[in-house]
Structures are given as C-alpha cells and as structure tokens.
C-alpha cells in the first residue's frame, strides 16, 4: 500500500477512534486479531514495502530515508514521532503515545538498520522482497504478493534483508496501533518508542540519544526489546538477558617480507603454525576456554532463573541433526546452559592464500580475529586483559602496533593485539513486578497462538543487544521479546520471516499494550 493510501486510511481511522468500544466488551487481542484477519494481504504488502529501503547504518542517505519512512508510519498510527539526529550518524526514530490516566509506561526498542549485504550471495536482490510459498529449504517457490481480500497462508515467507532482524516488530506494532484506533481500544500504558538506526554497527551513539530524551525515558517502567528469534524448538520465548560482545585481533610475525617456501622452508618461522599453536592453547579439547580467570567473574543466575532454565526444551539433538554436528562444545551441558558462559571464538584467520590463489611462500604475518561474548559480571576490558596475559604466558612479547626492526631482533615471538571496546552483558531479574506483568501478558498471547504452556522463559540469549544502557545505566528492567522464526537466516543471505511469526507478533504486542495495570 502506498504512503498516500495509508495516510487516507489513517485519517479514516482517526475518525473511527472517536467512538471507542469499551475494553471489557472486546479485548485488545480480539480486536487486533480481527483487524489482522481483515487486512492480511495489506499487512504483508506494507511489510514488504518497509523492506525495500536499504538500511546499512553507515550509509547516511539510505538510513535517513528509512528513519523518515518509519517516523511517518508511527504518525499515521496515532503516535507522536520525530527524528533525533547527531551529525554524521544514523537518526534515532523517537515516538510516544500518551494515554490519559495510565500509571505505567512501556518503552519499546527496535532497530531498523541491517547487516551489510553481498547481493551475489542472495537468491534474489536483498532489497526486493520476494514472497515464497514455504521456506526455500522446504521446496518453496516464489509467488506474487497477495492482493486485498486474498487469503494469506501463514507458512509463506518473505525473503529480504531485515525481514527477520529487525523490521517485523515495526510492522507489527504499527498494525496493532491501527487496529486499536479502528476498534476503539485504548492501550493501558503510555508508550515510548526508541527505534535505533545503528544497532548492527554497535549502537555507538545510543547513549547520546538517550540523554536527549532523559526526562521522558526516566518515566519508563520497563523496556521491551523487540528483537531476536523464537526458541529453536519453534516455541515463542521471552529472554531476560543478553551477552555482551567484543572483538580483538591477534597478529603474529615472521620475516619482514613473504619468503620463498623452497629456499626458506624449515628455517624461516612459519607464521600460520605459530598462530595455530597459540590459538590452540586458549581452549581445551572439549571446547572450554582455558585462559586463566576466564569464568571467574560470571555471575550465577537466581533460583527463579534456574527453574526457568531447567524447563527449557532440550533442542540439542534437533540442532545437531539440523546442523550436521556429531559433537558440540561443553558436553553434557545444553546450549541453553552454554549461553550463560562467556565465549571465545575464532571468527576469522588470515595467512597467505588458499585455493587457486595459494602460493609457495611463507607468509610474513598471520592474523586471527577473535569474537568474545560476555555474560553478566564480565567487564570487557578485564576479559581483554586476560587474553593479553595468556598470550604473554605463551612466551610472546605483546605490542599494540607493528614492531620496528629493533623489536623484531630483540623478541623471537611477537604478537600485536588490537581491538577491544564492545559492550557488556545485561540481565533482568524475573521476579521484578513489571517483569511479571509482561510474563503474564506474553503467556496469554503464546497460549492463544501455540497452545497452553508454550511460552519459553530463557534467562539469557546468545546474541548481543545494548540492553546494558537501559538496565545498568538507566537502571530500568528490560526484556527481550523475540518474534522472528528461529531459522530466519539472521545476518546471512536469504534472510526471511515466516508469516505466522508476523501474526504472532501482532497478537503479542496487542496483549502487551493492553496488560492490566496491576501486577499479573
């Protein structure tokens, strides 16, 4: 649906909103579901239109077009909205909807930027949304976008960048606001919208944007982070913590230039072997990190979180089958348990070339990119120092810049360590009264969509979001409210969203926006 068409619809809905239907007569969830069923084709088409906007955070022009479009979507749906700007960086889409008499304020965080794309690796252009009759893996085929009035199969999938991460919540919450205006339903909370345009780039300026609206953000009672996938079992979930993230690079040195492997092999230091030996000292054969002190500062979870952890479905056998794995790290611990520990992974290695570009040389350097995931209690600078200390204990002289000739001749083993920064993990206590309200509302939505007892409560998830700015800096509880299908190819080619998950998002947000005012 075009922007003018939606604006016309918004004007009509504004008039309809003047004749409210009492909430007791029809629940917000009922109203939203009825609205969705009457407008399924339009909702899918509007979602696809949102996905046509390229959204790499570093492209200021493209990301600003996204922000303006989303600002207008919020305005059409009845919220006040504006762009917060800082020169040279992605805008933040701010919005609010004040409800007379409301005693609670919900903060809704979504990010509208996406990971960079290489179109050569995609089946279809990543910003030309393509509808499929099922997932590609299940043999789905491309089909036309539905026309108004056409039935929409919930197993259809939309393929495009940010379909799963993270534009679906924007489409869903806007749909709910339109449904409420048409149905005369009033949210039970004031709403604050904070839509981040550089989450995939590390949310480097989110704290500055928060300062711009510090007075309003101080009124927020709990933040809903609308991001992430459903549980791997396919069941919906709430997540009460995220891991932090940090990147480091380690470079080891041989000769001052690449050397002929025939003339110098068995004599000149082989940087690839040196780096491989160093990296092998960081983890044992079972995949546990053996860097001294690595697990010491990880905070244990509480009793309520432990009970939730024990009730999470065991998906390890399913995942091993799906991913072709005969073995996983840390056995017999499950993936849910392993996500509560800090991780150290090698995310990239470089030393010479492979395949058709391989040459008979001894490379003069070898580089490893390390990806570190932190849990609650870890300080990024502290874990970085633990890695540096470990490298030094292996006999390396650690530097922060390429070594000069004097340093090369003095130290037989040199490692340059760069990177760091990142941000810490965050976790919210499940016993918090506002958290309990959210659990109650989400449970009702999940029961309605998936059956009784279907909601998974996960103490933590493996991914990283800037929750700490809200939980630790602003001192507010924050919960991750995922809606995407677990197999959405997040950050990868052929990213997608299953339509049933978009429908669930609408049900979920309708329930959350009409939670009873008291403790559930």
N, C-alpha and C positions, 0 to 999 in steps of 0.2 A: 504494500500500500504506500502510495507516495506521501510526502510530508504534507502537501495541501489537503489531501484526503483525510489524513489523520487529524489535522487541525480542525477540519469541518466536523469530524466525529467528536473531537474533544469539546467543541462548542455545544453540540447537542447533548453530550453527557453532562456538561456543566448545568444545563437547564434541568436535566433529569435529577441531578443531585439535590435540587431544591425540595424534592418530595421524598424524604427519607423513609425507608421501611425499618421499623424497629428491629434491632439485632435479635431480640428474643423470637421474632416471627420467623426469621431465616438467618442461619449462621453465616458468618463471613466465608467459611469454607464452602457452604452450599452455593452461595452467590457466585463465588469465583469459579466453582466447577461448572455451574450452569452457563456462565458467561463464556468460559473456555469452550464448552461443547458447541455453543452457538457460533463461535468465531475461530474454529481451529485452523482453517485454511489461512485466514488473515493473520493469525498469530505466527504461523510458520513463515509466511511471506515477509512479515515485518522483521522477524528474527533474521531471516536471510539477508534482508536489506542492511541491517546493522553490521552483518559480517562482510559486506562489500568494502568497508572502509579499512585500508591498510593501516596497521597500528603498531609499527615498531617505535618504541619510545624515543629513539634518537632522531627520528625524522619529525622535526618540529611541525612542519606543514601538515603532514598526514595526521599526526596525533592530535593536532588542534582541530582539524575537521571532525575527527571522532568526538572530541570533547563537546564541540558546538552541537553536534547532532544529538548526543546523549542529553545535554542540557535541555534541548528543545523537547525531547521525549518526556523528561520529568515535568516540564512546564505544562505540556499537553495533558499529562495525567493529574494535574492539580497541585503539584508541589511548587514551591518557590525554588529557583535554581539559578546559579551563576557560576562562572569560571573564576577560580583563584589562580593567579599567574605569578610566576617568577621568570625573569628574563632568561631565555635560552633553554628552558626545560619544559617538560610536558605539563599542561594545565591540570589542575585538580577540579573535578566537577563536584561542586557543593550543592546540596539541596536540603530543604526542610519542609515539613508539613506539621503545623501546629494544630493540636486537637483541643478545643475548649474543654476544660475540666480534667484532662488527662493528668495523672500523677506519676507517670513513668515515661521515660524517653529511651527509645531504641536507636542505636547507631547502626547503620548498615554500610559495611565496607565491601566494595567490589573493585577489581582492577579492570581497566578497559584496554590496556596495552597487551601485546602478544609477543611471543618469541620470534626472532628473525626467521625468514623462510628462504629456502633454495627451491624455486619452482621446478627445477629439473627433477627433484625427488618426489614430486607430488603427481598423483594420477590426474588431477585437474588443477587448474590455476588456483592457488590458495585463497584468493580473494574474489573468486567467482563461485559462490556457494552452490553445491550440487547435491540434490536430493537423491537418496538411494532407497530401494525397496527393502533393504536389510543391510547389515554390515557387509563390507567387501569380502571379509573372511568367510562369511556365511553364504556367499554367492549372490549378494545383492546386485541389482542393476540400476543404472541411472534412470530416473523418472522425472517427468515435468513437475514443477511446483504446482500445488493444488490451487484450484480456483474457488472463490467463495461458494460455500454450500457443499463442496466435495468432502467426502469422508476422508479422514486422515488416519492412517494405520500407525499406532504407537510404536511399531517396530521399525518404521522408517528412520533413516539417519541423514542428518545434514553434515556434509563434509566441507570444512573451510577452516582457516586459521582462526583461533579463539572461539570456535564452536563449543568446545568443552572447557576452555581455560582462557577467558572467564566472562564471556559476554552473555551466556544464558541467564545468569541471575538478573542482569539488567532488563532483559526482555520479560522475564517472569514477574519481577516486582512491578514494572510498568503495567503489565497486563492486569495484575491484581488491583492496582490503583484505579485503572479504568473500570474494572468490574465493580469495585466498591462504589464508585461515583454513579454508575448506571443503576446499581441495585440499592443505593441509599444506605450503604453500610459505612459506619464511621470507625476508623481504627481506634483501638483502646489505648494507644500510646502516641506520644509525639514522636516524629521520625526525623532523624538526621541522616543524610546521605553523604558519603565520602567516597568518591569514585577516583581511584588512583590511576595515573597515567604512566607510571614508571616502575610498577612492581617487578616486572621481569628484568628491569635494569637495577634492582636493588633498593627501590623506594628511597633513594638518597635524599630527597627533599621533602618526604612526607612529614617529618618532624617540623620543618619550617611552615608547611601548610597548616599543620595542627595549631601552631602558635597564632596563625591569622584568625582562627575561629576558637580560640581557647575558651572564651566565655561560654559559647554555645556547647562546645564539647564537654565542658565541665558539668553540664546538665544531663549528659548521657548516663544512664544507669547500667547498661550492658551493651557490648558491641557484638554484632553478628557479622562474622567474616564469611561472606558468601563466595566460597572458592573451594576447589578440590573435588575429587571423585567420590562416588559411593564406595562402600566396602567391597573388597574383592569377591565376596560372596554374592554380590548383586543387591544386598540389603542396604537400605538407607542408614546413614550414620550421623552422629554428632561427634565432634572431636574437640577435646578440651586443652590441647596443647599442640605446638609445632616445634620442630627442630630449628635451630639456627643454622647459619651457613657461613663458610669462609673458604676462600681459595688461596692456595700457595703454589709457587713453582720452585723446583729444585733443579739447578744446572750443575753438572759435574764437567771437569775439564781434562783434556789430554794435551796434545801438542797445540801449537799456536795456529796450525792450519791442518786441513784434511791431508792424510798421508796415504800413499800407495800401499795397499794391503800386502802386496807381494814383497816389496822392498823393506817394509817396516813391520809386517805382521809377526807376532811372537816377541816383539821388542817394544814397540810404542804402546802406551796404555790404551786399552780398548774401552772407550767411554761407555758404550752400551752395556758391557759386562759390569763395569764399576757401578753404574746406576742400578742395574738389576740386582746386584748383591746388596746395595744399600736399601733398596725398597723392600727386599725380602726380609730384612731384619725388623721391619715395622709391624708385621703380622705373623701369627703362627700358622701352622698347617690347617687349623680349624677356622681360620678367619678372624680370630680375636686379635685386637690391637695390643701389642706388647711394648709400646712406648711407655716408659716409666711414668706412673701417675695418671695415665690416660682416663681411667674410670673413677678416679678418687673423688672428684667434685660433683659427680652426677647425683642430683637429689632423688631420693626414693619417692615413690608415689604414696598417697594416703590409703587408708583402708577402703574408702568408697571407690577410689580409682582401681585398687587391686581387685575388688569384687567385680567391677566392670570389665577389667582385663580378662579375668577368668571366664567371663560369659561370652567373650567374643568368639564367633565361629572359627574353627580351625580350618583355614583355607590353604595351609601349606601343601598338602598333597595335590590339591587342584592347581595351585600355582606352579608346582614343579612339573606337572603334566603339561600345562599350557605353555610354559616357558622352556620346556625341554631340559630340565635340570635334574640330574641324578643326585645332586648334593647341594646343600646350602650352608652358608656360614653359621657358626654358633650352635649347631645341633646339640641337644634336642630342643633348644629354645625356638619358639614360633616367631613368625615375622612380627606379630604384634609386640612381643617382648623385646625383640631386637631393635625396634624403632624407639625404644625408651633409653637406648645407649648411644653415646657419641660414636660416630662412624668416621673412618678414614679410608678413602677410595682413591685409586689412581684413575683419573679421568682423561688422561692423555699422555702419550710417550712420543718423543721425537729423538731420533739419532740416525742420520743418513736417510736413505730412501728404501722402499721395497718395490716388489713387482718389476715392471718394465723400467722403472727409474733407478733401480738398485745399481750401485757402482762398486768397484773393487777398491774401496777406500776404508780407512779407519777414521771415523768422524772425530772432529776435534772437540765436540761437545755432545752431551746427551741431556735431555730435559724431560722432567716429569711434572705434570700438572696434578696437584693433589686437591681433591674435594673433601672438605671436612664438614660433617653435620654435628651440631652441638645440641645438647639437651639441657633442661633446666638445671641450673647450678654451674654450668660451664661458662667461663669467660673467654671470648675469642683470643685475646692477647695471651692468656695463660696457656691455652692449648697450642698456640703457635710457638710459644717458647719451649713447650715440652718437645715439640718436633725438632726444633733447633738443638736442644740439649741432646736429644737422641742422635742426631747426625754427628754432633761433636764427639759423642761417646764411641762412635764407629771409626774415629780417627781422622775426621775431616776438619779442616780449617774453614769456618763459615764466614762468608763475605756477603755484602749486600749489592756490590757492583762487580762487573767483570774484573778479574785480577790483573794487576800490572805484571811486568816482567820480574820484578824483584819478588813479588808474592809467589809467582809460579815457581821460581827457582828455590824458594825457601820451604814451601809446603808440598809434599808429594800428593796429597789428596785435598782438593779444594771443592767446596760446594757453595754456590750462590743461592741464597734463599730470598725470594721476593714475595710480595702479596701479603695477605692478612686482611685486616678490616672485617668486613662482613657484619653480621649482627647476631645477637644471642637468641636462645630459645625462649619460649614463654609457655606458661601453663596456668590454667584457671581451676580453682577448687570446685569440684562438682557439688559440694554442699552449700555453695553460695545461694541465697534465696532467689536472686534473679535468674541464676542458672537453673534452679529447679523449675521456675516458671517456663523457661524455654524448653526444658526436657519434657514437661507435661504437654505443651502445645505440639512439639515435634513428634512425640509419641502418638498423639491423636491423629496427626496427618499421616504418619507412617502406617498406623493400624488401618486407616481408611484405604490407603493405596496398596499396601502389601500384605495386610493381614495382622492379627493380634501378635504383639510381642516382636515385631520385625525390626524395630529400631536398634541399631548397634551403638553403644556408648564406648568410645575409644579414648583412653586417657591422653594419647598423643598420636600424631600422624608424622610420617617421614618427611614430608615436604616442608618448605620454609615460607613463612609469611611474616610481615613486620608486626606481629602481634605485640612484641615487647614494648613498642611505643605506646600501646594502649594499656597493657597490663602492668608494666613496670614504671613507665614514665608518667602516664596519666592516671595510673592506679585504678583502673576500671576492669571488671571481668570481661572476658572476650571468649567467644565460642566460634569454632569453625563449623559452618553449616554447608556441607557439600551437597551438590545435586547432580553433577555430571556422571555418566556411566563410567565404570572403572576402566573400561577398555577404550577410552576416548582418544588414545594416541596423543596425549598431552605432550607438548613441546616437540612433537615429531611430525613427519609428513603424514598427510591424510588424517589430520585431527578431525574429530566428529562428535556429534551429540545425537544420542538416541531420543526420539521424540517423546517417548514415555517418560524420560527423565525431565524434559521440559514441563510436561504436565504435572509431574510430582513437584517440581519447583514451585509451580503456581499454587498447588494445594498447600505446600509447606508454608510459603510466605503468607498466604491467606490466614492460616492458623496462627502464625507468629504475630501478625499485625492485629489480630483480634483476641489475643490472650486475655483471660480475666485479669483485672487489675491486681488482685491479691496473690499471695503465694500459692502455687499449684499444690 
